[in-house]
Every structure is written in structure tokens, then in C-alpha cells.
């Protein structure tokens, strides 16, 4: 990423998605939990959605994020699943690297307007 940003003389930026794990995506396994005392019930709860603190949450977040980035025209790197590229007319417009809910990105103004600002 650093080599590409240097070649294109792009400034590297960063951002954090604060509510990444609060997206509530459907969970792909059965998870049961004891409700808090405040719920005043003796029934066991079955989770239908991923929640913060559950080991499924980061994966659900990644799959959701990947889907959205691809919808905007991004292509995932075949060498690193955390890196996405955007091209227009075979010219690199931007690059984004993700680590859970933190991103480093660099690119043209067009990339910033079309991909970064909508996030």
C-alpha cells in the first residue's frame, strides 16, 4: 500500500467505524444465553443476530463490509483479503486497507467522493 501511495503521491488517511459490531447481522450458529436479571424472566434466550463481544461479530462485520466495498466497485486483493482497490479506465483511483473496524486509505478526489465520503 505504501509503495502505491508514494508512486501516486497520495496522502494516507485513516478512519474508524465506531459502531461496526452493532450492525446486527444474522448469526450462522445457535447461541443461547442467560438473560440479565433486569429482564425478569427465567427463559433462556437464543440469539438471532451477532452482537458486540461475540466471536462471530468480527467475521459478520468483515463480510458485510466486503459486500459494500465491492458494490462501490472495489476489487479485493488476491494476495490479502483486507486490501481493496478501485480502478477507472484501468487507472488506479484508490486503495483501502482494513483491520477489523479501522481503515487506511489513499486515492484521488474521485475515489474520496465516491467511496470514502459515503461511508
C-alpha positions as CSV (number, residue, x, y, z in Angstrom):
1,X,0.0,0.0,0.0
2,X,2.8,2.4,0.9
3,X,4.6,1.9,-2.4
4,X,1.4,2.6,-4.4
5,X,0.6,5.7,-2.4
6,X,4.1,7.0,-2.8
7,X,4.2,6.4,-6.5
8,X,0.8,8.3,-6.9
9,X,1.8,10.9,-4.3
10,X,-1.4,10.3,-2.4
11,X,-1.8,11.2,1.3
12,X,-2.5,8.2,3.5
13,X,-5.6,8.7,5.7
14,X,-7.2,6.7,8.4
15,X,-10.7,6.2,9.9
16,X,-12.5,4.2,12.4
17,X,-16.0,2.8,12.2
18,X,-17.3,3.2,15.8
19,X,-20.5,1.1,15.5
20,X,-19.0,-1.7,13.4
21,X,-20.2,-4.6,15.6
22,X,-23.6,-3.1,16.3
23,X,-24.8,-3.9,12.8
24,X,-26.8,-6.9,14.0
25,X,-26.2,-9.3,11.1
26,X,-27.9,-12.8,11.3
27,X,-25.8,-15.3,13.2
28,X,-24.9,-18.6,11.5
29,X,-25.0,-20.8,14.5
30,X,-27.1,-21.5,17.6
31,X,-26.1,-19.3,20.6
32,X,-28.1,-19.4,23.8
33,X,-27.6,-17.1,26.8
34,X,-28.9,-16.4,30.3
35,X,-30.7,-13.1,30.2
36,X,-29.7,-10.3,32.7
37,X,-31.6,-10.1,36.0
38,X,-33.3,-6.9,34.7
39,X,-35.2,-9.0,32.1
40,X,-37.1,-10.7,34.9
41,X,-37.5,-14.0,33.1
42,X,-36.3,-17.5,33.7
43,X,-36.3,-18.3,30.0
44,X,-33.1,-18.9,28.1
45,X,-32.6,-16.5,25.1
46,X,-31.5,-17.6,21.6
47,X,-29.5,-15.0,19.7
48,X,-30.7,-14.3,16.2
49,X,-28.2,-11.6,15.4
50,X,-24.4,-11.1,16.1
51,X,-23.6,-8.8,19.0
52,X,-20.6,-7.0,20.3
53,X,-18.3,-9.3,22.2
54,X,-19.4,-12.4,20.4
55,X,-16.6,-14.1,18.4
56,X,-18.9,-14.1,15.3
57,X,-19.2,-10.3,15.3
58,X,-15.8,-9.5,13.5
59,X,-16.5,-12.0,10.8
60,X,-20.1,-10.8,10.2
61,X,-18.7,-7.2,10.1
62,X,-16.0,-8.2,7.6
63,X,-18.5,-10.0,5.3
64,X,-20.8,-7.0,5.4
65,X,-18.0,-4.5,4.8
66,X,-16.6,-6.6,1.9
67,X,-20.0,-6.7,0.3
68,X,-20.4,-3.0,0.5
69,X,-16.9,-2.2,-0.8
70,X,-17.4,-4.5,-3.8
71,X,-20.8,-2.8,-4.5
72,X,-18.9,0.5,-4.8
73,X,-16.6,-1.0,-7.5
74,X,-13.8,-2.2,-5.2
75,X,-11.8,-5.3,-6.0
76,X,-10.4,-7.4,-3.2
77,X,-6.7,-8.2,-3.5
78,X,-5.9,-11.8,-4.3
79,X,-2.9,-11.6,-2.0
80,X,-4.5,-10.0,1.1
81,X,-8.2,-10.2,1.8
82,X,-8.0,-6.9,3.8
83,X,-6.9,-4.8,0.8
84,X,-9.3,-3.4,-1.8
85,X,-8.5,-1.5,-5.0
86,X,-10.6,0.8,-7.2
87,X,-9.8,1.4,-10.9
88,X,-11.5,3.5,-13.5
89,X,-10.5,3.0,-17.2
90,X,-7.6,0.7,-16.0
91,X,-6.2,3.5,-13.9
92,X,-5.8,3.0,-10.1
93,X,-8.1,5.5,-8.3
94,X,-7.7,4.4,-4.7
95,X,-6.7,1.7,-2.2
96,X,-8.1,0.8,1.2
97,X,-6.7,-1.5,3.8
98,X,-8.9,-2.7,6.7
99,X,-8.1,-4.1,10.1
100,X,-11.3,-5.0,11.8
101,X,-13.1,-1.6,12.1
102,X,-10.1,0.6,11.3
103,X,-9.1,1.7,7.7
104,X,-6.1,3.2,6.0
105,X,-6.9,4.6,2.6
106,X,-5.5,6.8,-0.1
107,X,-6.6,7.9,-3.6
108,X,-7.9,10.5,-5.9
109,X,-10.6,13.0,-5.2
110,X,-12.9,10.9,-7.3
111,X,-12.2,7.9,-5.1
112,X,-12.8,10.0,-2.0
113,X,-16.1,11.4,-3.2
114,X,-17.5,8.1,-4.5
115,X,-16.2,5.6,-1.9
116,X,-14.9,7.3,1.3
117,X,-17.4,10.1,1.8
118,X,-20.5,7.8,1.6
119,X,-19.0,5.7,4.4
